[in-house]
Amino acid sequence: MKKNILKTLLLAVLLPTASVAQSDDASSISKTIDFATKQVGLETAAIQKAKKPLNPVTLNKKGEVSYCSPYDWRSGFFPGTLWYLYELTGDEQWAKQAEYMTTSIESAKTLTSHHDVGFIINCSFGNGLRLKNAKGYKDVMVQAAKSLATRFRPGAGVIQSWNVNNPNSWQAKRGWECPVIIDNMMNLELMFKATQLSGDSTYYRIAVSHADQTLKNQFRPDGSCYHVVDYALRDGAVRHKQTAQGYADESAWARGQAWALYGYTMMARETGDDAYLQQAKHIALFLMNHPRMPEDKVPYWDFDTPDIPNTTRDASAAAIMASALIELSQIDQSSEAAGYLAYAEDQLRSLSSPEYLAEAGTNCNFVLKHSTGYFKAGSEVDVPLSYADYYYVEALMRLKKIIEE
């Protein structure tokens, strides 16, 4: 019975694009996958023509594709999307493209200057290892975890997100000593995989310590989270609770809430600890029941910005949230699980509509429109983003796998 319900949900959410005539539900899955592969395929063709591994992340001020270096926190998302397209299609050409782009960012495995080596390596090498078990990928994963572990601060029990040793940096000017951003929850999955691959439980313990401190200090009673918590290195005392990318220190920055939901859902999966599951559910209810969540369930960039509804949406936050809710629906054994899945289905239906899904050959070959990176800085506002595409494809694939079980 449950399988039949889920199948109905999946067929409803995988809408054909505006460039594909609607037909029977049985073919809608393949049509949606076909659109994504064709759209991303246009970008891979451009990369092949350039004869170098260009890594698309967004658009610049001129409306042109902006590419990033291997050390940029976003560099793992495009390779990861290629791996997902390989998983969805079984076409070895996608595996070849994924391997090419994944290899191009291997140098990031020794990155110790910021916390996002988890994003970079797990989305790319992690998916490649899972799907192809390519030679050397295991070693890259473990080395990346070693690099991330250098940022663990034992006194505070957390992985420090940003450096503050440069007095001219904007982080240092905020007066922070050991800033931790909620985004850092997304880097912990690498640590669990490193323990599985190496047998060294150090990485596992670091991830749990960080998640526990974040749970204790970064959340408000309603389930929303602060973007930044600054710790004292000596004893872990909380020095500040603020924001960097949100509207205000006490506001709920939409993508930050989605990172939190995804992070604690992942923690529940990896540890089986009910405290993490309950936290994920608490965050989910905050988001799902928020009075300023739009009807189409694609949030504004911040839930507390005063210019709602005359402000931009963040499709990336919706995609991250939908992917997390799908997984949460499979982990949670309570009666609430169906509600998480239904909500994610609504979000994916919206993201799959012409309002957010690009027409073929447009949007500089990105899949989704209308994401927001850093609104207050005027950076990446109402543009496509590589991580929006990554989590959108991941969410669709997670829903598809439920049907095929």
C-alpha positions as CSV (number, residue, x, y, z in Angstrom):
1,M,0.0,0.0,0.0
2,K,2.8,2.4,1.0
3,K,4.7,1.6,-2.2
4,N,1.6,2.4,-4.3
5,I,1.1,5.8,-2.6
6,L,4.8,6.7,-3.1
7,K,4.6,5.7,-6.7
8,T,1.7,8.1,-7.2
9,L,3.6,10.9,-5.5
10,L,6.6,10.3,-7.7
11,L,4.7,10.4,-10.9
12,A,3.0,13.6,-9.8
13,V,6.2,15.4,-8.9
14,L,8.3,14.5,-12.0
15,L,6.6,16.9,-14.3
16,P,7.7,17.2,-17.9
17,T,9.4,20.5,-18.8
18,A,7.8,23.3,-20.7
19,S,9.6,22.1,-23.8
20,V,8.2,18.6,-23.5
21,A,4.6,17.9,-24.3
22,Q,2.7,16.3,-21.5
23,S,1.9,12.6,-21.9
24,D,1.0,9.6,-19.8
25,D,2.4,9.4,-16.3
26,A,4.4,6.3,-17.1
27,S,6.8,8.2,-19.2
28,S,7.1,11.3,-17.1
29,I,10.1,10.0,-15.1
30,S,12.2,9.3,-18.1
31,K,11.3,12.7,-19.7
32,T,12.4,14.6,-16.6
33,I,15.7,12.6,-16.5
34,D,16.1,13.2,-20.2
35,F,15.7,17.0,-19.7
36,A,18.3,17.1,-17.0
37,T,20.8,15.1,-18.9
38,K,20.3,17.2,-22.0
39,Q,20.6,20.5,-20.1
40,V,23.7,19.5,-18.2
41,G,25.0,17.8,-21.4
42,L,25.1,21.2,-23.0
43,E,27.5,22.4,-20.3
44,T,29.7,19.3,-20.5
45,A,29.9,19.9,-24.3
46,A,31.2,23.5,-23.5
47,I,33.7,22.0,-21.2
48,Q,34.9,19.5,-23.8
49,K,35.2,22.3,-26.3
50,A,37.3,24.3,-23.9
51,K,39.6,21.3,-23.4
52,K,39.9,22.1,-19.7
53,P,37.8,21.2,-16.6
54,L,35.7,24.2,-16.2
55,N,33.5,23.9,-13.1
56,P,30.3,26.0,-13.4
57,V,28.8,27.4,-10.2
58,T,26.5,30.4,-11.0
59,L,26.3,33.5,-13.2
60,N,28.4,36.6,-13.0
61,K,27.1,40.2,-13.1
62,K,27.1,40.0,-16.9
63,G,24.9,37.0,-16.9
64,E,27.7,34.7,-18.0
65,V,28.7,31.4,-16.5
66,S,31.0,31.8,-13.5
67,Y,33.5,28.9,-12.8
68,C,35.3,28.1,-9.7
69,S,38.7,26.6,-8.6
70,P,39.1,23.2,-6.8
71,Y,39.4,25.0,-3.5
72,D,36.0,26.9,-3.7
73,W,33.4,25.4,-1.4
74,R,31.1,24.8,-4.4
75,S,33.6,22.8,-6.5
76,G,32.2,19.4,-5.7
77,F,28.6,20.0,-6.7
78,F,28.9,19.9,-10.5
79,P,31.0,16.7,-10.5
80,G,28.5,15.3,-8.0
81,T,25.6,16.1,-10.3
82,L,27.3,14.2,-13.1
83,W,27.7,11.2,-10.8
84,Y,23.9,11.4,-10.1
85,L,23.1,11.5,-13.8
86,Y,25.2,8.5,-14.3
87,E,23.3,6.7,-11.5
88,L,20.0,7.7,-13.0
89,T,20.8,6.8,-16.6
90,G,23.4,4.1,-16.4
91,D,25.2,5.8,-19.3
92,E,28.9,5.3,-19.1
93,Q,29.5,8.6,-20.8
94,W,28.2,10.4,-17.7
95,A,30.7,8.3,-15.6
96,K,33.5,9.4,-17.8
97,Q,32.5,13.1,-17.5
98,A,32.1,12.7,-13.8
99,E,35.5,11.1,-13.4
100,Y,37.1,13.9,-15.4
101,M,35.6,16.6,-13.4
102,T,36.2,14.8,-10.1
103,T,39.8,14.2,-10.8
104,S,40.2,17.9,-11.6
105,I,39.5,18.8,-7.9
106,E,41.6,16.2,-6.2
107,S,44.1,18.7,-4.9
108,A,41.4,20.0,-2.5
109,K,41.9,16.9,-0.4
110,T,44.7,18.7,1.5
111,L,42.7,21.8,2.0
112,T,42.9,22.9,5.7
113,S,42.1,26.7,5.3
114,H,38.4,26.3,5.7
115,H,35.8,23.7,6.7
116,D,34.2,22.9,3.3
117,V,36.5,20.1,2.2
118,G,33.6,17.9,3.2
119,F,31.3,19.5,0.7
120,I,34.0,19.4,-2.0
121,I,35.2,15.9,-1.7
122,N,32.2,14.0,-0.4
123,C,29.8,15.2,-3.2
124,S,32.4,14.3,-5.9
125,F,34.7,11.5,-4.7
126,G,32.2,10.2,-2.3
127,N,29.6,9.6,-5.0
128,G,32.2,8.3,-7.3
129,L,33.5,5.8,-4.8
130,R,29.9,4.6,-4.1
131,L,29.1,4.1,-7.8
132,K,32.4,3.1,-9.4
133,N,34.9,2.4,-6.6
134,A,37.4,4.1,-8.7
135,K,41.1,3.6,-7.9
136,G,42.4,6.0,-5.4
137,Y,39.1,7.5,-4.4
138,K,39.2,5.8,-1.0
139,D,42.6,7.4,-0.2
140,V,41.3,10.8,-1.3
141,M,38.3,10.5,1.0
142,V,40.4,9.6,4.0
143,Q,43.0,12.3,3.3
144,A,40.2,14.9,3.0
145,A,38.9,13.8,6.4
146,K,42.4,14.2,7.9
147,S,42.5,17.7,6.5
148,L,39.1,18.5,8.0
149,A,40.1,17.1,11.3
150,T,42.9,19.6,11.6
151,R,40.2,22.2,12.1
152,F,38.8,20.4,15.2
153,R,39.2,22.5,18.3
154,P,39.2,20.2,21.4
155,G,38.5,22.9,23.9
156,A,35.3,23.9,22.2
157,G,34.5,20.4,20.7
158,V,33.8,21.8,17.3
159,I,35.2,22.1,13.8
160,Q,36.1,25.7,13.2
161,S,34.5,27.0,10.1
162,W,36.4,30.2,9.2
163,N,39.9,31.4,10.1
164,V,40.2,34.7,12.0
165,N,44.0,35.0,12.1
166,N,44.1,37.6,9.4
167,P,43.2,40.9,11.2
168,N,42.1,42.4,7.9
169,S,39.5,39.6,7.1
170,W,35.9,40.4,7.6
171,Q,35.6,37.4,9.9
172,A,38.3,38.8,12.2
173,K,36.6,42.2,12.1
174,R,33.5,40.7,13.6
175,G,35.5,39.9,16.7
176,W,35.1,36.1,16.4
177,E,37.5,33.6,17.9
178,C,36.2,30.3,16.7
179,P,33.2,30.8,14.4
180,V,31.0,27.8,13.5
181,I,28.4,28.2,10.9
182,I,25.4,25.9,10.6
183,D,26.6,25.0,7.0
184,N,29.4,23.0,8.7
185,M,26.9,20.2,9.6
186,M,27.0,19.3,5.9
187,N,30.7,18.5,6.1
188,L,30.3,15.8,8.8
189,E,29.2,13.1,6.4
190,L,32.7,12.9,5.1
191,M,33.9,12.1,8.6
192,F,31.6,9.1,9.0
193,K,32.6,7.8,5.6
194,A,36.3,8.1,6.6
195,T,35.7,6.0,9.7
196,Q,34.0,3.4,7.5
197,L,36.9,3.4,5.0
198,S,39.8,3.6,7.4
199,G,38.5,1.9,10.6
200,D,39.7,5.0,12.5
201,S,36.9,6.1,14.8
202,T,38.6,9.5,15.4
203,Y,36.6,11.0,12.5
204,Y,33.3,9.6,13.9
205,R,34.0,11.1,17.3
206,I,34.8,14.5,15.9
207,A,31.6,14.5,13.9
208,V,29.5,13.5,16.9
209,S,31.2,16.1,19.1
210,H,30.6,18.9,16.6
211,A,26.9,17.9,16.1
212,D,26.3,17.7,19.9
213,Q,27.8,21.2,20.5
214,T,25.8,22.6,17.6
215,L,22.6,21.0,18.8
216,K,23.2,22.5,22.3
217,N,24.2,26.0,21.3
218,Q,23.0,26.9,17.8
219,F,19.3,26.4,18.0
220,R,16.4,28.4,19.3
221,P,13.4,26.8,21.2
222,D,11.3,27.0,18.0
223,G,13.7,24.8,16.0
224,S,15.3,27.6,14.0
225,C,19.0,28.1,14.1
226,Y,21.5,30.9,14.3
227,H,23.8,31.1,11.3
228,V,27.0,31.7,13.3
229,V,28.0,30.7,16.8
230,D,31.4,31.9,18.0
231,Y,33.2,29.8,20.7
232,A,36.0,30.5,23.0
233,L,38.9,28.2,22.1
234,R,40.0,27.5,25.6
235,D,36.8,26.2,27.2
236,G,34.1,26.3,24.5
237,A,32.1,29.1,26.1
238,V,29.7,30.7,23.6
239,R,30.9,34.2,22.8
240,H,28.5,35.4,20.2
241,K,25.4,34.2,18.3
242,Q,25.1,36.1,15.1
243,T,24.6,35.8,11.3
244,A,26.7,36.4,8.3
245,Q,24.3,35.8,5.4
246,G,21.0,36.1,7.0
247,Y,18.9,39.3,7.4
248,A,19.7,39.7,11.1
249,D,21.3,37.9,14.0
250,E,17.9,36.7,15.2
251,S,16.4,35.9,11.8
252,A,16.0,32.5,10.2
253,W,18.1,32.5,7.1
254,A,16.4,30.0,4.8
255,R,19.3,28.0,3.4
256,G,20.8,27.8,6.9
257,Q,17.6,26.1,8.2
258,A,17.8,23.7,5.3
259,W,21.4,22.9,6.1
260,A,20.4,22.1,9.6
261,L,17.5,19.8,8.6
262,Y,19.7,17.9,6.2
263,G,22.6,17.7,8.7
264,Y,20.7,16.3,11.6
265,T,18.8,13.9,9.3
266,M,22.2,12.6,8.1
267,M,23.3,12.4,11.8
268,A,20.3,10.2,12.6
269,R,21.1,8.0,9.7
270,E,24.8,7.6,10.5
271,T,24.5,7.1,14.3
272,G,21.0,5.8,15.0
273,D,20.8,8.3,17.8
274,D,17.2,9.3,18.6
275,A,18.3,12.8,19.8
276,Y,19.4,13.6,16.3
277,L,16.2,12.3,14.8
278,Q,14.1,14.4,17.1
279,Q,16.2,17.4,16.3
280,A,15.6,16.9,12.6
281,K,11.9,16.5,13.2
282,H,11.9,19.7,15.2
283,I,13.6,21.6,12.4
284,A,11.2,20.1,9.9
285,L,8.1,21.2,11.8
286,F,9.5,24.7,12.1
287,L,10.0,25.0,8.4
288,M,6.8,23.2,7.3
289,N,4.6,25.2,9.6
290,H,6.2,28.6,9.2
291,P,3.6,31.3,8.5
292,R,5.9,33.0,6.0
293,M,6.5,29.9,3.9
294,P,5.0,30.7,0.5
295,E,2.2,28.6,-0.9
296,D,4.5,26.9,-3.4
297,K,6.9,26.0,-0.5
298,V,9.9,27.6,-2.1
299,P,11.1,29.9,0.7
300,Y,12.1,33.5,0.6
301,W,15.9,33.9,1.2
302,D,15.2,34.7,4.8
303,F,12.0,34.0,6.7
304,D,12.3,37.3,8.7
305,T,13.3,39.8,6.0
306,P,10.7,42.7,6.3
307,D,10.2,43.0,2.5
308,I,8.3,39.7,2.2
309,P,6.7,39.1,-0.3
310,N,8.6,41.6,-2.4
311,T,11.9,39.8,-2.2
312,T,13.7,36.9,-3.8
313,R,13.2,33.2,-3.3
314,D,15.8,30.6,-2.7
315,A,15.3,27.5,-4.8
316,S,18.4,26.0,-3.4
317,A,16.9,26.0,0.1
318,A,13.8,24.3,-1.2
319,A,15.9,21.6,-3.0
320,I,18.1,20.9,0.1
321,M,15.0,20.8,2.3
322,A,13.1,18.4,-0.1
323,S,16.1,16.0,-0.2
324,A,16.4,16.0,3.5
325,L,12.6,15.5,4.1
326,I,12.6,12.5,1.7
327,E,15.4,10.9,3.7
328,L,13.7,11.8,7.0
329,S,10.5,10.1,5.9
330,Q,12.4,6.9,5.5
331,I,14.3,7.1,8.9
332,D,11.3,8.2,11.0
333,Q,9.0,5.4,11.9
334,S,6.2,7.6,13.3
335,S,3.0,8.6,11.7
336,E,4.6,12.0,10.8
337,A,6.8,10.4,8.1
338,A,4.2,10.5,5.4
339,G,3.8,14.2,6.0
340,Y,7.5,14.8,5.4
341,L,7.3,13.0,2.1
342,A,4.2,14.8,1.0
343,Y,5.7,18.1,1.8
344,A,8.9,17.3,-0.2
345,E,6.7,16.2,-3.1
346,D,5.0,19.6,-3.1
347,Q,8.4,21.3,-3.1
348,L,9.6,19.2,-6.0
349,R,6.4,19.8,-7.9
350,S,7.0,23.5,-7.6
351,L,10.7,23.2,-8.5
352,S,9.7,21.1,-11.5
353,S,7.3,23.7,-12.8
354,P,8.1,26.3,-15.5
355,E,8.5,28.9,-12.7
356,Y,11.7,27.3,-11.4
357,L,12.8,24.7,-14.0
358,A,14.6,26.2,-16.9
359,E,13.6,25.7,-20.5
360,A,16.0,23.6,-22.5
361,G,19.1,25.5,-23.7
362,T,18.4,28.5,-21.5
363,N,19.6,29.5,-18.0
364,C,23.3,29.1,-19.1
365,N,22.6,25.3,-19.0
366,F,21.8,25.2,-15.2
367,V,18.7,23.2,-14.3
368,L,16.9,25.5,-11.8
369,K,16.3,29.2,-11.7
370,H,15.7,31.6,-8.8
371,S,18.2,30.8,-6.1
372,T,19.9,33.2,-3.8
373,G,23.5,33.0,-2.6
374,Y,24.4,36.1,-0.4
375,F,21.5,38.6,-0.6
376,K,22.9,41.3,1.7
377,A,26.1,41.5,-0.3
378,G,24.3,41.6,-3.5
379,S,26.0,38.4,-4.6
380,E,24.3,35.7,-6.5
381,V,20.8,37.1,-6.1
382,D,18.0,35.4,-8.2
383,V,20.4,33.3,-10.2
384,P,21.0,29.6,-10.8
385,L,23.4,27.8,-8.4
386,S,25.2,24.6,-8.9
387,Y,24.2,23.3,-5.4
388,A,20.6,24.0,-6.2
389,D,20.9,21.6,-9.1
390,Y,22.8,19.1,-7.1
391,Y,20.3,18.8,-4.3
392,Y,17.3,18.9,-6.7
393,V,18.7,16.0,-8.7
394,E,19.5,14.2,-5.4
395,A,16.0,14.7,-4.2
396,L,14.4,13.3,-7.3
397,M,16.7,10.3,-7.2
398,R,15.9,9.6,-3.6
399,L,12.2,9.6,-4.4
400,K,12.8,7.4,-7.4
401,K,14.7,4.9,-5.3
402,I,11.9,4.6,-2.8
403,I,9.6,3.5,-5.7
404,E,12.1,0.9,-7.0
405,E,12.7,-0.8,-3.7
